[in-house]
């Protein structure tokens, strides 16, 4: 039989902190749910529960709508750390 990989169980950091609402203006907490190309990371990578992942998704989409977070990253102008731009 093939070996089963043992992965560390990921816990929802928002459940641990008992967060009820995720604000779209709080970019410091939202950047942990974004990839380096500003794509929304899935639950299996972030460890968020379904409820909080939906709140994070809505908050990121609202931040994009208000131009706090870019929709896309330009491939021609590569930046080392894109999160320094959105301080």
C-alpha positions in Angstrom: 0.0 0.0 0.0 1.1 3.5 -0.6 2.0 5.7 2.3 -0.6 8.2 3.4 0.8 11.7 3.7 0.2 13.3 7.0 -0.7 17.0 6.7 -1.0 19.4 9.6 -4.6 20.2 10.3 -5.3 23.8 9.5 -7.5 25.8 11.7 -9.6 28.9 10.9 -7.7 31.9 12.4 -11.0 33.9 12.4 -12.8 31.3 14.4 -10.0 31.3 17.0 -10.2 35.1 17.3 -14.0 34.9 17.3 -14.3 37.4 14.4 -17.9 38.2 13.3 -17.2 40.6 10.5 -14.2 41.1 8.2 -13.7 44.7 7.1 -12.7 45.3 3.5 -10.6 48.3 4.6 -8.3 46.1 6.8 -5.8 45.2 4.1 -3.3 43.7 6.6 -5.6 40.8 7.4 -6.8 40.4 3.8 -3.3 40.0 2.3 -3.0 36.6 4.0 -5.8 35.3 1.8 -4.3 36.7 -1.4 -1.6 35.1 -3.6 1.3 37.1 -4.9 -0.8 37.9 -8.1 -3.7 39.1 -5.9 -5.8 36.0 -6.5 -8.1 34.8 -3.7 -6.5 31.7 -2.2 -8.8 28.6 -1.6 -9.9 27.3 1.7 -7.7 24.2 1.6 -4.6 26.5 1.5 -5.7 29.2 4.0 -7.5 26.9 6.4 -10.5 29.1 6.7 -13.9 27.7 7.5 -16.7 28.0 4.9 -18.4 30.9 6.7 -15.2 33.0 7.1 -14.0 32.2 3.6 -17.2 33.6 2.2 -16.7 36.8 4.3 -13.1 37.1 3.2 -14.2 36.7 -0.5 -16.8 39.4 -0.1 -14.3 41.7 1.6 -11.7 41.2 -1.1 -14.2 41.9 -3.8 -15.4 45.1 -2.1 -11.8 46.2 -1.7 -11.2 45.6 -5.4 -14.3 47.6 -6.2 -13.1 50.6 -4.1 -9.6 50.3 -5.7 -7.8 49.3 -2.5 -6.6 46.0 -4.1 -5.8 45.7 -7.8 -7.8 43.2 -9.9 -4.7 42.1 -11.8 -0.9 42.4 -11.7 0.9 43.5 -14.7 3.2 40.7 -16.0 5.6 43.2 -17.7 6.3 45.2 -14.6 7.2 42.5 -12.2 7.5 43.6 -8.6 9.3 41.7 -5.9 6.8 42.1 -3.2 3.4 43.4 -4.5 2.0 43.8 -1.0 4.4 46.7 -0.3 2.3 48.7 -2.8 -0.9 48.4 -0.8 0.4 49.6 2.5 
